């Protein structure tokens, strides 16, 4: 008698990784690896092409490693076969920081309400549906364009965004139509997935739920609450606590100020609330939803204004906002739509009279308004500001705080971290953090000083520093203020954290090529508006070229040839490196913020390379022509190695300048402060002179010879010396260098090494840029 196979009884599970979530249904195996055809693709160099497989095994699931190179890890141990279930945490390729996967139980259907929302009646978004329609019996296309079956008037939604499909066997599935900002199921991005009662489909600011026989739409209009539950952050392996069980509720249309002495954890709290650095313990509940769990979807509804301006100061207000809108809105957004939204934001922030002014000509308070306007383009429901009044006079301080008051009244939740206590009276709530990241007070601003027993804020801050052993948090917990404004005001139930937080990189609203086009135009416009930079760029090649020509005279001879080529090397290095040495460090805050909302690192770096490279090459050509046009180069037989002598020298100087520009970008990515770039530029020029081969004999000298290989001017001087046969014009030990030979193979090696060094410097710059990005973007 043949036994019939027993159907697996393993539960349905959800596998959550950095790239999304997969519902695993018993009855089939799920393959994981770098292979694009895998069921679960993990694009990481440490992961093998076919890394592991998950199979249902009776009443549970089993993970089997497929002889991967770097292993599969659980709880710090390498595993070959492992029984897994809800709560299992698996890492691939490295036990410490390898790509992580977390298994969770699939939420059961809940027809009465969205299952992923805690107490929807107490939220602003899910309190009542914005629209209700019968469940469709056919495919429904969703998008921004008017010809969709379900039109969403939201600029972060693509024109044809997704489809809700009725399946022949019953039920429904959601399919993303290659949208720019993604389609989300219960907070995770999906391309195609079945949905059921209680699931939440997120598209832009809208959420769709199947409730009974209805399709209900809920629109996040901004009137949302925030419930911070027991946030704790520790560093140095738990030895130092930055936030210590911080809890407080923030109501709809609330303006909350966070104050405290230096080191009290204000910036740490801001990072935890915005998801840039999730708390080690605790939860942030965004209008009934776990912000960390649903962060991939909800991040689009969070605006963050850093302390430093996130604007190109040379651009006008309208231009800066227009370029920002182009980068943040989907690629299929029409120019007229973006222009209309920019005009709306300018009007909302009262910037109509300043729209045509360069940002650098605005007052500090007006610049802060423009930074806020940039974040409001995508209509965030939560707006966070870090020290928005830093450096402003009292009048500007109050003006900025009244602006934030107006933004909250218009239907947003606004949280501002500040050192200033001048305008706390315009806030609805005040959070005071004591040293150690503890809540010393939360409640109305007017009652805070009375609670502490002081008449002035400086006295309170001095007490925080002086009375380190005083239990500020304990006194507040035992007070009526805590009972009234925290315990009784927290409408949401506790949402315990399950497993580590997996933050997914944001979607790119535009392709890399489209981003590159926008960045090139913006960078060109910014450089074109900087008259000082333009003057230096124009003057430098003429000055250096005139110096080289004065040394060359009418002919390159024994007395003039080496000096003329040396000046060309110095000029090429200075023009290239001076163009680039400040360009990354001065935009670091801008880059970090734009990267957090989907900017491509490669597009950003290539925009610098394209614009600065074009400028640098033109400068190098001008430099060479001013120096040598009409000069007798005294090349062997009047011929270069492969091309006319002047053409070969121009190519060498242009490549040297381009390579020096890449080296300047490397320095700019490496340093922390703009002020140190100029001394490093001088050092860079000195190194190029010493190791180019014009002053010292390098060939055959152990150590020096190998070190000189990393110096671009070494190869450029070799190419120019080979073109004119320098050893013949200036005989001696220095010019007998093999890299100076008048041979095609040697000249091509010199030129090729400049290309190789440019590529190496570019790769290093890309890796250095990672250090200044939000953790979620460091892929």
BELSULWO-V632622 format. One record per pair of residues at least 24 apart in sequence whose C-alpha atoms are under 8 Angstrom apart, sorted by the first residue. I is the first residue (numbers start at 0). J is the second residue. Records with the same first field share a line. If there is no record, write none. Layout:
I=J  J
This chain:
7=55  56  57  58
8=55  57  58  59
9=55  56  57  58  59  60
10=58  59  104
11=104  105
12=84  85  102  103  104  105
13=102  103  104  105
14=100  101  102  103
15=100  101  102  103  501
16=98  99  100  101  501
17=98  99  100  501  502  503  504
18=188  503  504
19=187  188  189  503
20=187  188  189
22=105
25=54  55
26=55
27=54  55
28=52  53  54  55
29=53  54
41=98
43=98
45=69  91  92  93  97
46=91  92
47=92
59=83  84
60=84
68=92
69=93
86=497  498
88=498
99=501
101=498  499
107=197
108=195  196  197  198
109=196  197
110=196  197  209  210  211
111=197  210  211
112=197  210
113=196  197  198  199  208  210
114=197  198  199
115=185  197  198  199  288
116=287  288
117=287  288  491  492
118=287  491
119=287
121=287  490  491
122=223  224  286  287
123=219  222  223  224  251  286
124=217  218  219  220  222  223  286
125=217
127=217
128=215  216  217  218
129=215  216  217  218
130=215  216  217
131=213  214  215  216
132=213  214  215
133=212  213  214
134=209  212  213  214
135=165
136=165
137=164  165
138=162  163  164  165
139=163  164
151=205
153=203  204
154=328  329  332  336  377
155=180  203  328  329  377
156=180  202  203  329
157=329  331  332
158=331  332
170=194  195
171=195
173=200
179=329  330  506  507  508  509
180=329  506  507  508
181=506
183=296
185=293
186=292  293  294  295  296  297
187=293  295  296
188=295  296
201=296
203=299
204=300
219=380
220=380  410
221=378  379  380  381  410  411  412
222=251  252  380  410  411  412
223=250  251  252  285  286  380  381  411  412
224=248  249  250  251  285  286  412
225=249  250  283  284  285  286
226=283  284  285  286  489  491
227=281  282  283  284
228=281  282  283  284  493
229=280  281  282
230=278  279  280  281  282  283
231=278  279  280  281
232=267  278  279  280
233=279
240=435  436
241=267  435  436
242=267  268  435  436  437
243=435  436  437
244=281  437
245=436  437  438
246=438  485
247=441  484  485  489
248=484  485  488  489
249=412
250=412
251=410  411  412
252=407  408  409  410  411  412  413
253=407  408  411  412  413  426  427  428
254=403  404  407  412  413  414  415  426  427  428
255=413  414  415  426  427  428  429  430
256=414  415  416  417  423  426  428  429  430
257=414  415  416  417  429  430  431  432
258=416  417  418  419  420  429  430  431  432
259=418  431  432  433  434  460
260=418  432  433  434  460  463  464
261=434
262=434  435
263=432  433  434  435  436  437
264=432  434  435  436
265=416  432  436
266=385  416
269=383  385  416
273=298  301  303  383
274=298
275=773  774  775
276=774
277=500
280=496
281=495  496
282=494  495  496
284=491  494
287=491
289=494
291=500  501  502
292=500  501
294=502  503
295=502  503  504  505
299=377  379  596
300=377  378  379  380  381
301=379  380  381  382  383
302=374  375  379  380  381  382  383
303=374  382  383  384  385
304=370  371  374  382  383  384  385  387
305=384  385  386  387  588
306=384  385  386  387  389
307=588
308=366  367  370  588  589
309=370  588  589  592
310=358  370  589
311=358  525
312=357  358  359  525
313=357  358  359  525  526  528  529
314=357  358  524  525  528
315=354  355  356  357  358
316=353  354  355  356  357  358  369
317=341  354  355
320=372  373
322=517  521
323=373
324=373  376
325=517
326=508  509  514  517  598
327=377  508  509  596  597
328=377  508  509
329=508  509
330=508  509  510  513
340=376
341=376
344=372  375  376
345=372
348=372  402
363=390  391  395
364=388  391  395  396  398  399
367=399
368=399
379=411
380=410  411  412
381=411  412  413  414
382=411  412  413  414
383=413  414  415  416
384=413  414  415  416
385=415  416  417
386=415  416  417  418
387=415  416  417
388=417  419
389=417  418  419
393=421
396=421  422
397=421  422
400=425
401=425
420=456
433=463  471  472
434=463  464  467
437=471  472
438=471  472  475
439=471  472  474  475
440=472  475  481
441=480  481  484  485
442=480  481  484
502=775
503=775
504=597  775  776
505=595  596  597
506=596  597
507=596  597  598  599
508=597
511=599  601  602
512=602
514=598  599  602  603
515=602  603  605  606
516=606
518=602  603  606
519=606  607  609  610
522=606  607  610
523=610
536=574  578  618
537=618
539=574
540=570  574  618  619  621  622
541=621  622  625
543=567  570  622
544=570  621  622  623  624  625  626
545=625  626
546=626
547=626  627
548=625  626  627
551=626  627  630
552=630
553=629  630  631
554=630  631  632  633
555=630  631  632  633
556=633  728  729
557=728  729
558=729
560=725  728  729
561=693  725  729
564=716  719  720
565=688  693  716
567=622  623  626  652
568=652  655  688  712  715  716
569=684  687  688
570=622
571=619  622  652  653  655  656  659
572=655  656  659  660  684  687  712
573=656  659  684
574=615  618  619  656  660
575=615  655  656  657  658  659  660  661  663
576=656  659  660  661  662  663  664  680
577=660  663  680
578=611  615  660  663
579=611  660  661  663  664  667
580=660  663  664  665  666  667  676  677  680
581=663  664  667  673  676
582=664  667
583=664  667  668
584=667  668  670  671  672  673
585=673
587=771
590=772
591=771  772  773
594=772  773  776
595=772  773  776
600=765  768
601=765
604=765
608=661
611=660
612=657  660
615=653  656  657  660
616=653  654  656  657
617=653
619=649  652  653  656
620=649  652  653
623=648  649  652
624=649
632=723
633=723
634=722  723  724
635=723  724
639=722  723
640=721  722  741  742  743  746
641=743
644=722  723
647=719  722
648=718  719  722
651=715  716  718  719  750
652=715
654=715  750  753  754
655=711  712  715  753
657=757
658=711  753  754  756  757
659=711
661=757  760  761
662=757  760
664=764
665=760  761  763  764  767
668=764  767  768
669=767
686=710
687=711  712  713
688=712
691=716
692=716  733
693=733  734
694=733
695=733
696=732  733  736
697=733  736
698=736  737
709=756
711=753  756
714=738  749  750  752  753
715=749  750  753
717=746  749
718=745  746  747  749  750
721=745  746
722=746
